[in-house]
Amino acid sequence: MPKPVSSLEPWDILEAASESILVTTADLDYPGPIVVYANRAFERMTGWLREEITGRSPRLLQGPKTDHSIFRDMRRALEGAGRWEGLTVNYRKDGSEFYMEWSITPLIGVHEGPHYYVAVQRDVTARIEAEQKIAEARAQAQEAERRKMNLARYVSPRMAEILAERDVPLGKVRRQEVAILLIDIIGFTRIAEGMPPERVMALLRSFYRRMADSIFANQGSIEHFAGDSLMAVYGVPERTGNDATNAVKTAFAMTAELEIWNAKRVASGRQAIKVGISAHHGVVVLGDVGTRRSMSFTVIGDTVNTASRIQELCRSLNLPFLASSELITRVRQEGQDELTSKFQDVGTHTLRGRQRPIRVFEPAIDSHSTTSPASYY
């Protein structure tokens, strides 16, 4: 027969509790408090038998990772005869860690002050670890989004999504065929001399934004900004089969955008911006360079140097856009004969630092179009 409720001892009720319960003396000074009772749930949670813990301090549950600062708040609360709650890392008898959340309530007797403290303790390790995993997952997602946003500054949004999913976004250092496009502002030094620094920066930001939009719209990547110029690469991290075509389409998009921009600038009384654009196709070495603390992606090789020299040729020939014969040939191989028919041969020229001359092409003036590539130069 079960005991009638009226005959149950207080300890019987505590034994039925699913949570760990300790009853200690009210002496907060060392070596107190002293355990006077522990229920079976305490034994299951900590591995300590009640016979082993009774008469000892609950401090034996503490260890290297226990946050001792919480005990100062505990003491202030308990000395004020208040209830206290806390969370810290404690240790089982076998030395394993667990997160313990507990509350302490003073038992006030007929005489002034508490006679005992009752501590209700819970092992919340599973909950804390789940919260930590959620926080880590959220942080990883935020970091992934941050990397994706950073990539989007240099590559098209679709390419940023692809690269963000890779552990090594741009792959190992390797040789690869790419198309190179360079653009810079003609006479920028002279323009900047007559402007305050803030206006110069505003001009460059507007220029970069407009040119970057044209690059990203045609699957290009920005390799670097340098003063008043930028370099775009097509075929990174992988060739698309239309890299040379995309470089040419970018140049045409840039000239159209510059014509619109310059119309606005001139209408507001500002100076029109003139540029030189060069495009070339060939093999480069591409990969990350730098140190562990600072890395950047770059492409190097004769193809890049040649593209830069062709850009210099734009100035000497007073032409806004020149494409190498290698690029035009590749565009034709990509099945874009109609696009190559819009170019005319400008002849062979010897570039600075190169012994072999190179043949270059410029867009032919379309008398039926109001947006000739050379009309803004």
C-alpha positions as CSV (number, residue, x, y, z in Angstrom):
1,M,0.0,0.0,0.0
2,P,1.4,3.5,-0.9
3,K,1.8,5.9,2.0
4,P,-1.0,8.4,2.5
5,V,0.0,11.9,1.6
6,S,-0.3,13.0,5.2
7,S,2.4,10.5,6.2
8,L,4.9,11.4,3.5
9,E,8.2,12.8,4.8
10,P,9.6,15.9,3.0
11,W,12.5,13.8,1.7
12,D,10.0,11.5,0.0
13,I,8.7,14.4,-2.0
14,L,12.2,15.6,-3.0
15,E,13.1,12.0,-4.1
16,A,10.3,12.1,-6.6
17,A,11.6,15.2,-8.2
18,S,13.0,14.8,-11.7
19,E,15.5,17.7,-11.1
20,S,18.5,17.6,-9.0
21,I,18.0,19.0,-5.5
22,L,20.6,19.9,-2.9
23,V,19.9,21.2,0.6
24,T,22.9,23.0,2.2
25,T,23.6,24.9,5.3
26,A,23.3,28.7,5.1
27,D,27.0,29.4,5.9
28,L,28.4,31.1,2.8
29,D,31.9,31.6,4.2
30,Y,34.6,29.0,3.4
31,P,34.5,26.0,4.0
32,G,30.7,26.3,3.9
33,P,28.0,25.8,2.8
34,I,27.8,22.1,3.7
35,V,25.5,19.6,1.9
36,V,22.9,18.1,4.2
37,Y,20.8,16.4,1.6
38,A,21.0,15.3,-2.1
39,N,18.2,13.5,-4.0
40,R,18.6,10.7,-6.5
41,A,18.4,13.0,-9.4
42,F,21.5,14.7,-8.2
43,E,23.3,11.3,-8.2
44,R,22.2,10.7,-11.8
45,M,23.3,14.1,-12.9
46,T,26.7,14.3,-11.3
47,G,27.8,10.7,-10.6
48,W,28.2,11.5,-6.9
49,L,26.4,9.4,-4.4
50,R,24.5,11.2,-1.7
51,E,26.7,9.5,0.9
52,E,29.8,10.9,-0.8
53,I,28.5,14.5,-1.0
54,T,26.7,14.8,2.3
55,G,28.9,16.8,4.8
56,R,31.0,18.3,2.0
57,S,30.8,21.5,0.1
58,P,29.1,21.7,-3.3
59,R,32.2,23.4,-4.5
60,L,33.6,20.0,-5.5
61,L,31.4,20.4,-8.6
62,Q,33.5,23.3,-9.7
63,G,36.5,23.1,-12.1
64,P,38.7,25.0,-14.6
65,K,35.9,26.4,-16.7
66,T,33.5,27.3,-13.9
67,D,32.7,31.0,-14.0
68,H,33.5,32.0,-10.4
69,S,32.4,35.6,-11.0
70,I,28.7,34.5,-10.8
71,F,29.2,33.6,-7.1
72,R,29.7,37.3,-6.2
73,D,26.2,38.0,-7.5
74,M,25.0,34.9,-5.7
75,R,26.3,35.9,-2.4
76,R,24.8,39.4,-2.7
77,A,21.4,38.0,-3.6
78,L,21.4,35.3,-0.9
79,E,22.6,37.7,1.9
80,G,19.7,39.9,1.0
81,A,17.4,36.9,1.6
82,G,16.6,36.8,-2.1
83,R,16.3,34.0,-4.7
84,W,19.2,33.6,-7.0
85,E,19.5,31.9,-10.5
86,G,22.6,31.2,-12.5
87,L,24.4,29.2,-15.2
88,T,28.0,27.9,-15.4
89,V,30.1,24.9,-16.3
90,N,30.4,22.3,-13.6
91,Y,32.0,18.9,-13.5
92,R,30.8,15.4,-12.8
93,K,32.6,12.9,-10.6
94,D,34.3,11.4,-13.6
95,G,35.7,14.9,-14.6
96,S,33.4,15.4,-17.6
97,E,32.0,18.9,-18.1
98,F,28.3,19.9,-18.2
99,Y,26.3,23.1,-18.2
100,M,24.4,23.5,-15.0
101,E,21.5,25.9,-14.6
102,W,20.3,26.3,-11.0
103,S,18.3,28.4,-8.6
104,I,18.8,28.8,-4.9
105,T,16.1,29.7,-2.4
106,P,16.7,30.4,1.3
107,L,14.6,28.5,3.9
108,I,13.7,31.1,6.5
109,G,13.1,29.7,10.0
110,V,11.4,31.2,13.0
111,H,14.6,32.9,13.9
112,E,16.1,35.8,11.8
113,G,18.0,34.7,8.7
114,P,18.0,31.6,6.6
115,H,18.7,28.2,8.1
116,Y,19.2,26.3,4.9
117,Y,19.5,26.8,1.1
118,V,17.6,24.7,-1.4
119,A,19.3,24.4,-4.8
120,V,17.3,23.1,-7.7
121,Q,19.8,22.1,-10.4
122,R,19.3,21.2,-14.1
123,D,21.7,19.8,-16.6
124,V,21.2,22.0,-19.7
125,T,24.2,20.9,-21.7
126,A,22.0,19.7,-24.6
127,R,20.2,23.0,-24.8
128,I,23.4,25.1,-24.6
129,E,25.2,23.0,-27.2
130,A,22.2,23.3,-29.5
131,E,22.2,27.1,-29.0
132,Q,25.9,27.2,-29.8
133,K,25.5,25.2,-33.0
134,I,22.7,27.5,-34.1
135,A,24.9,30.5,-33.3
136,E,27.8,28.9,-35.2
137,A,25.6,28.1,-38.2
138,R,24.2,31.7,-38.1
139,A,27.8,33.1,-38.0
140,Q,28.9,30.8,-40.8
141,A,25.9,31.9,-42.9
142,Q,26.7,35.6,-42.2
143,E,30.4,35.0,-43.1
144,A,29.4,33.2,-46.3
145,E,27.1,36.1,-47.2
146,R,29.9,38.6,-46.4
147,R,32.3,36.6,-48.7
148,K,29.7,36.5,-51.4
149,M,29.1,40.3,-51.1
150,N,32.9,40.9,-51.3
151,L,33.1,38.7,-54.4
152,A,30.2,40.6,-55.9
153,R,32.4,43.7,-55.9
154,Y,34.7,42.0,-58.4
155,V,32.6,39.5,-60.4
156,S,29.1,39.3,-61.7
157,P,26.4,38.3,-59.1
158,R,25.9,34.9,-60.7
159,M,29.7,34.2,-60.6
160,A,29.8,35.4,-57.0
161,E,27.2,32.7,-56.1
162,I,29.3,30.0,-57.8
163,L,32.6,31.1,-56.2
164,A,31.1,31.5,-52.7
165,E,30.2,27.8,-52.7
166,R,33.8,26.7,-53.2
167,D,36.4,26.2,-50.5
168,V,39.1,27.5,-53.0
169,P,37.1,29.9,-55.1
170,L,39.6,30.7,-57.8
171,G,41.5,27.4,-57.8
172,K,45.3,26.7,-57.9
173,V,47.9,28.8,-59.7
174,R,47.7,27.8,-63.3
175,R,48.2,28.8,-67.0
176,Q,45.0,29.6,-68.8
177,E,43.7,31.4,-71.9
178,V,41.7,34.6,-71.0
179,A,40.6,37.8,-72.6
180,I,42.0,41.0,-71.0
181,L,40.3,44.4,-71.2
182,L,41.9,47.6,-69.9
183,I,40.3,51.0,-69.6
184,D,41.6,54.3,-68.3
185,I,40.7,58.0,-68.3
186,I,42.7,60.1,-70.8
187,G,44.2,63.2,-69.2
188,F,43.0,62.3,-65.7
189,T,46.0,64.1,-64.0
190,R,45.0,67.3,-65.8
191,I,41.4,66.9,-64.8
192,A,42.2,66.1,-61.2
193,E,44.4,69.2,-60.8
194,G,41.5,71.5,-61.1
195,M,39.2,69.7,-58.7
196,P,39.0,69.3,-54.9
197,P,39.9,65.8,-53.6
198,E,36.3,65.0,-52.7
199,R,35.2,65.7,-56.3
200,V,38.0,63.6,-57.7
201,M,36.9,60.7,-55.6
202,A,33.3,61.2,-56.6
203,L,34.3,61.2,-60.2
204,L,36.3,58.0,-59.9
205,R,33.6,56.2,-58.0
206,S,31.0,57.1,-60.6
207,F,33.4,56.0,-63.4
208,Y,34.2,52.7,-61.7
209,R,30.6,51.9,-61.0
210,R,29.5,52.5,-64.6
211,M,32.3,50.5,-66.0
212,A,31.9,47.7,-63.5
213,D,28.3,47.3,-64.4
214,S,29.3,46.8,-68.0
215,I,31.9,44.2,-67.0
216,F,29.6,42.2,-64.8
217,A,26.8,42.3,-67.3
218,N,29.1,40.4,-69.7
219,Q,30.5,37.8,-67.3
220,G,33.8,39.6,-66.6
221,S,35.8,39.9,-63.4
222,I,37.6,43.0,-62.2
223,E,41.2,42.1,-61.5
224,H,42.2,45.4,-60.0
225,F,41.5,49.1,-59.8
226,A,44.6,51.4,-60.2
227,G,44.1,55.1,-60.0
228,D,42.0,56.1,-63.0
229,S,42.1,52.7,-64.7
230,L,40.8,49.2,-64.2
231,M,41.5,45.8,-65.7
232,A,38.9,43.1,-66.4
233,V,39.5,39.5,-67.1
234,Y,37.2,37.1,-69.0
235,G,37.6,33.3,-68.5
236,V,38.1,33.3,-64.7
237,P,37.8,31.1,-62.8
238,E,36.8,29.0,-65.9
239,R,36.6,29.6,-69.6
240,T,33.0,30.2,-70.8
241,G,33.6,29.6,-74.6
242,N,32.6,33.3,-75.2
243,D,35.4,35.1,-73.3
244,A,36.7,37.2,-76.2
245,T,33.2,38.0,-77.4
246,N,32.3,39.1,-73.9
247,A,35.3,41.4,-73.8
248,V,34.2,43.1,-77.0
249,K,30.6,43.4,-75.9
250,T,31.9,45.0,-72.7
251,A,33.9,47.6,-74.6
252,F,30.8,48.5,-76.7
253,A,28.7,48.7,-73.5
254,M,31.3,50.9,-71.9
255,T,31.3,53.3,-74.9
256,A,27.5,53.5,-74.9
257,E,27.4,54.2,-71.1
258,L,30.2,56.8,-71.4
259,E,28.2,58.6,-74.2
260,I,25.2,58.8,-71.9
261,W,27.2,59.9,-68.9
262,N,29.1,62.5,-70.9
263,A,25.9,64.0,-72.2
264,K,24.8,64.5,-68.6
265,R,28.2,65.9,-67.6
266,V,28.3,68.4,-70.5
267,A,24.6,69.5,-69.9
268,S,25.6,70.3,-66.3
269,G,28.6,72.3,-67.4
270,R,31.2,69.7,-66.6
271,Q,34.0,68.3,-68.8
272,A,33.4,65.2,-70.9
273,I,35.4,62.1,-69.9
274,K,37.6,60.5,-72.6
275,V,39.0,57.0,-72.2
276,G,41.3,54.5,-73.9
277,I,40.2,50.9,-74.1
278,S,42.3,47.9,-75.1
279,A,41.4,44.2,-75.4
280,H,43.7,41.3,-76.0
281,H,43.5,37.5,-75.8
282,G,46.1,35.0,-74.8
283,V,47.7,32.8,-72.1
284,V,48.3,34.2,-68.6
285,V,49.4,32.8,-65.2
286,L,46.6,33.3,-62.7
287,G,46.4,32.7,-58.9
288,D,46.6,34.2,-55.5
289,V,49.7,36.2,-54.5
290,G,50.7,37.8,-51.2
291,T,51.2,36.6,-47.7
292,R,49.0,34.7,-45.2
293,R,47.8,38.0,-43.8
294,S,47.1,39.7,-47.1
295,M,46.2,37.9,-50.3
296,S,44.9,39.1,-53.7
297,F,44.1,37.4,-57.0
298,T,46.1,38.4,-60.0
299,V,46.9,37.5,-63.6
300,I,50.3,38.0,-65.0
301,G,52.1,37.4,-68.2
302,D,52.9,38.8,-71.7
303,T,49.2,38.9,-72.5
304,V,48.6,41.4,-69.8
305,N,51.7,43.4,-70.8
306,T,50.6,43.5,-74.4
307,A,47.1,44.7,-73.5
308,S,48.7,47.5,-71.5
309,R,50.9,48.5,-74.5
310,I,47.8,48.4,-76.8
311,Q,46.2,50.9,-74.5
312,E,49.2,53.2,-74.9
313,L,48.7,52.9,-78.6
314,C,45.1,54.2,-78.2
315,R,46.7,57.5,-77.2
316,S,49.2,57.7,-80.0
317,L,46.6,56.8,-82.6
318,N,44.0,59.0,-81.0
319,L,41.5,56.1,-80.9
320,P,39.2,55.1,-78.0
321,F,39.2,51.3,-78.5
322,L,41.7,49.0,-80.0
323,A,41.5,45.2,-80.1
324,S,44.4,42.8,-81.0
325,S,44.2,40.5,-84.0
326,E,44.4,37.6,-81.5
327,L,41.2,38.8,-79.8
328,I,39.4,39.3,-83.1
329,T,40.5,35.9,-84.3
330,R,39.2,34.3,-81.1
331,V,35.8,36.2,-81.4
332,R,35.5,34.7,-84.9
333,Q,36.3,31.2,-83.6
334,E,33.6,31.7,-81.0
335,G,31.2,32.0,-84.0
336,Q,30.7,35.8,-83.8
337,D,31.5,36.8,-87.5
338,E,28.8,39.5,-87.3
339,L,30.6,41.1,-84.4
340,T,34.0,41.0,-86.0
341,S,32.6,42.6,-89.2
342,K,32.1,45.7,-87.1
343,F,35.9,46.2,-86.9
344,Q,38.4,47.5,-89.4
345,D,42.1,46.9,-89.6
346,V,44.3,49.6,-88.3
347,G,47.5,47.9,-89.4
348,T,50.6,46.5,-87.6
349,H,52.4,48.5,-84.9
350,T,55.4,48.0,-82.8
351,L,54.6,48.3,-79.1
352,R,56.9,49.6,-76.5
353,G,59.1,46.8,-75.1
354,R,58.2,44.3,-77.8
355,Q,60.2,43.4,-80.9
356,R,57.4,41.8,-82.9
357,P,54.8,44.1,-84.2
358,I,51.1,43.5,-83.5
359,R,48.1,44.0,-85.7
360,V,45.2,45.9,-84.1
361,F,41.6,46.7,-85.1
362,E,39.2,49.5,-84.2
363,P,35.4,49.5,-84.4
364,A,34.3,50.8,-87.8
365,I,32.1,53.9,-87.8
366,D,28.5,52.9,-88.4
367,S,26.9,55.8,-90.3
368,H,23.5,54.4,-89.3
369,S,24.2,54.6,-85.6
370,T,24.2,57.7,-83.3
371,T,26.5,55.9,-80.9
372,S,29.7,55.4,-82.7
373,P,32.4,53.9,-80.4
374,A,34.7,56.8,-81.3
375,S,32.0,59.6,-81.0
376,Y,32.9,60.4,-77.4
377,Y,36.7,60.5,-77.8
